[in-house]
Amino acid sequence: MNVPSELTGLREQIAALDRELLDALNRRLELVAQVQEHKQATGTRLIDSKREAELLHDLSSTNDGPLSERAVHSL
């Protein structure tokens, strides 16, 4: 089956973005682990619900789509 070059190019862009997302998620998890270590060492509460709510609000307000607000919160 011969795939049009435009489709191949789009698929290559998606694959590159997938790798970038994976790298970003892994970096984020490394930072989250560092925050947890710091909080445990200092006796700080592990979950800051106010900060989490602010983060979700900021992400939702800057989201230009096509992700829905619900999808942003799920991610």
C-alpha positions in Angstrom: 0.0 0.0 0.0 1.4 3.3 -1.0 0.9 6.0 1.6 0.8 9.6 0.3 3.9 11.6 1.4 1.7 14.2 3.1 0.2 11.5 5.4 3.7 10.1 6.0 4.9 13.6 7.0 2.0 14.1 9.4 2.6 10.7 11.0 6.3 11.6 11.4 5.3 14.8 13.1 3.0 12.9 15.5 5.7 10.4 16.3 8.1 13.2 17.1 5.6 14.9 19.3 4.9 11.6 21.1 8.6 11.3 21.9 8.6 14.9 23.2 5.6 14.3 25.3 7.2 11.1 26.8 10.3 13.0 27.6 8.4 15.9 29.2 6.3 13.5 31.3 9.4 11.7 32.5 11.0 15.0 33.4 7.9 16.1 35.2 7.8 12.8 37.2 11.4 13.3 38.2 10.6 16.8 39.5 7.5 15.5 41.3 9.7 12.9 43.0 12.1 15.6 44.1 9.2 17.7 45.5 7.9 14.6 47.4 11.4 14.0 48.9 11.6 17.6 50.0 8.2 17.5 51.6 8.9 14.3 53.4 12.2 15.6 54.7 10.6 18.8 55.9 7.3 17.3 57.2 5.3 19.3 54.7 1.9 17.9 53.6 2.3 15.8 50.5 -0.9 17.2 48.8 -1.6 20.9 48.6 -5.2 20.9 47.3 -5.2 24.7 46.9 -2.1 24.6 44.7 -3.5 21.7 42.7 -6.7 23.6 42.1 -4.7 26.7 41.0 -2.6 24.6 38.7 -5.7 23.1 37.0 -7.3 26.5 36.7 -4.2 28.0 35.1 -3.9 25.1 32.7 -7.5 25.2 31.7 -7.5 29.0 31.2 -4.5 28.9 28.9 -5.8 25.8 26.9 -6.6 26.8 23.3 -8.0 23.3 22.5 -9.0 21.1 21.0 -8.7 19.4 24.5 -11.7 20.0 26.6 -11.4 21.4 30.1 -12.4 17.9 31.4 -9.6 16.3 29.4 -7.1 18.8 30.7 -8.1 17.9 34.3 -7.9 14.2 33.5 -4.4 14.6 32.1 
